[in-house]
């Protein structure tokens, strides 16, 4: 009886999470149709929270993972979050930085994505180098999740 209850609770949780995801995406779609600037701000704040979450996770696990690649990744994700804030505030229409052009926002976005790719490069190269290269070790990191 206990296993059946656990299974039913897990099914209910999955259904609720799916409904929550649908509601979030529907709300974001409605906001994007009403005011794209608010939509862009919300989405960018979520990406900044993810970047800083990765930084905090790797920073707090530094005692357990003494690896130069993880040092590079945690520092890069801190700066990616900072540059994404600059991108968000420089976005055309926000009014934080002077000037009507969106050039600064575009440059900040390109710099942040470049930092993310540079941060993944050493780990991918280390995973495929050596006497017995194994490209399968690089695959999880290419998707954004370290081994």
Phi and psi in degrees as a GROMACS rama.xvg file:
@    title "Ramachandran Plot"
@    xaxis  label "Phi"
@    yaxis  label "Psi"
@TYPE xy
-68.413  -39.4825  UNK-2
-65.1214  -38.4249  UNK-3
-64.7672  -38.6359  UNK-4
-66.2332  -41.2084  UNK-5
-63.372  -41.1613  UNK-6
-64.4398  -42.2752  UNK-7
-67.9221  -36.9077  UNK-8
-66.163  -39.1528  UNK-9
-68.4867  -36.5593  UNK-10
-65.5081  -41.3092  UNK-11
-63.3711  -41.2763  UNK-12
-62.2068  -43.454  UNK-13
-64.2061  -43.5598  UNK-14
-63.3324  -42.4499  UNK-15
-64.7928  -39.3721  UNK-16
-65.2579  -39.343  UNK-17
-64.7832  -43.4232  UNK-18
-63.9672  -39.6003  UNK-19
-62.616  -43.9549  UNK-20
-61.3609  -42.4499  UNK-21
-63.0756  -42.3194  UNK-22
-64.7212  -40.2659  UNK-23
-64.1351  -46.5235  UNK-24
-66.5715  -36.7246  UNK-25
-66.2346  -40.2405  UNK-26
-65.0869  -41.9539  UNK-27
-64.8096  -38.2549  UNK-28
-63.5102  -42.5774  UNK-29
-64.3284  -41.6033  UNK-30
-65.5785  -38.8923  UNK-31
-65.8481  -32.4209  UNK-32
-74.7731  -30.8019  UNK-33
-82.0736  -50.0013  UNK-34
-150.196  104.858  UNK-35
-65.997  -30.3328  UNK-36
-63.4252  -41.452  UNK-37
-66.835  -42.2939  UNK-38
-59.0027  -47.1745  UNK-39
-61.8377  -41.9722  UNK-40
-61.5782  -46.0996  UNK-41
-63.3334  -44.7351  UNK-42
-66.2954  -41.5664  UNK-43
-67.2512  -37.1412  UNK-44
-64.4622  -36.1214  UNK-45
-64.8681  -42.9613  UNK-46
-66.9185  -33.6046  UNK-47
-67.5887  -40.9334  UNK-48
-62.9219  -38.2588  UNK-49
-66.4795  -45.2613  UNK-50
-61.0411  -45.6392  UNK-51
-72.2417  -28.4724  UNK-52
-64.8698  -42.073  UNK-53
-63.2286  -43.1228  UNK-54
-59.1868  -47.8724  UNK-55
-66.3577  -38.4513  UNK-56
-62.4592  -47.4386  UNK-57
-70.712  -33.6166  UNK-58
-65.9124  -43.6995  UNK-59
-75.6452  -15.6847  UNK-60
-99.8705  12.9208  UNK-61
-65.3124  -24.5549  UNK-62
-70.9688  -25.5829  UNK-63
-96.9489  -24.0277  UNK-64
-122.523  92.4001  UNK-65
-90.9474  80.5433  UNK-66
-136.069  132.288  UNK-67
-65.0848  -32.3482  UNK-68
-63.8086  -42.7326  UNK-69
-69.6152  -31.1114  UNK-70
-61.6291  -46.7335  UNK-71
-61.8947  -44.2092  UNK-72
-65.4368  -43.766  UNK-73
-66.3498  -39.0551  UNK-74
-67.9344  -41.5718  UNK-75
-63.1618  -40.2997  UNK-76
-69.3445  -28.8452  UNK-77
-62.1036  -47.3464  UNK-78
-71.8085  -31.1843  UNK-79
-62.2311  -41.657  UNK-80
-62.9987  -41.3791  UNK-81
-65.1486  -44.0946  UNK-82
-68.3128  -33.8918  UNK-83
-65.6943  -33.4851  UNK-84
-64.3998  -43.3316  UNK-85
-60.8901  -42.2577  UNK-86
-60.1826  -44.6305  UNK-87
-64.4843  -43.805  UNK-88
-73.6962  -25.3008  UNK-89
-88.1414  -3.86742  UNK-90
-60.2749  140.735  UNK-91
-59.6435  124.788  UNK-92
106.058  -15.9601  UNK-93
-72.4015  -34.7902  UNK-94
79.139  14.851  UNK-95
-83.5933  -45.6845  UNK-96
-101.215  142.126  UNK-97
-70.9698  152.364  UNK-98
110.081  139.394  UNK-99
-84.7946  -2.54472  UNK-100
-87.2516  153.042  UNK-101
-100.718  16.6705  UNK-102
-63.0642  -43.3719  UNK-103
-64.9202  -40.3245  UNK-104
-64.5308  -41.6075  UNK-105
-65.6081  -42.9772  UNK-106
-64.1177  -41.1472  UNK-107
-64.4073  -38.8105  UNK-108
-64.6977  -43.4414  UNK-109
-65.0539  -40.2752  UNK-110
-63.5514  -43.5601  UNK-111
-64.1007  -43.2206  UNK-112
-68.3349  -34.3193  UNK-113
-64.4435  -41.233  UNK-114
-62.8695  -40.3731  UNK-115
-61.6602  -42.7502  UNK-116
-71.0188  -36.2924  UNK-117
-65.4645  -36.5045  UNK-118
-66.7941  -27.6484  UNK-119
-87.5232  -20.7365  UNK-120
-62.1506  -49.6722  UNK-121
-61.2223  -38.3032  UNK-122
-65.9915  -42.3319  UNK-123
-65.7207  -39.1992  UNK-124
-68.0483  -38.1996  UNK-125
-67.3889  -33.3079  UNK-126
-72.3498  -25.1788  UNK-127
-107.518  3.60779  UNK-128
-103.19  177.844  UNK-129
106.852  -172.818  UNK-130
-73.0452  -29.2734  UNK-131
-128.226  79.1472  UNK-132
-63.5155  140.764  UNK-133
-131.938  93.9439  UNK-134
-61.218  -22.4265  UNK-135
-65.3129  -26.3197  UNK-136
-70.0404  -25.436  UNK-137
-83.276  -21.0245  UNK-138
-58.315  -49.0392  UNK-139
-61.1825  -33.6658  UNK-140
-75.0249  -30.3984  UNK-141
-63.7593  -30.1409  UNK-142
-82.7494  -5.51621  UNK-143
106.278  -2.67541  UNK-144
-113.909  120.944  UNK-145
-70.0346  155.462  UNK-146
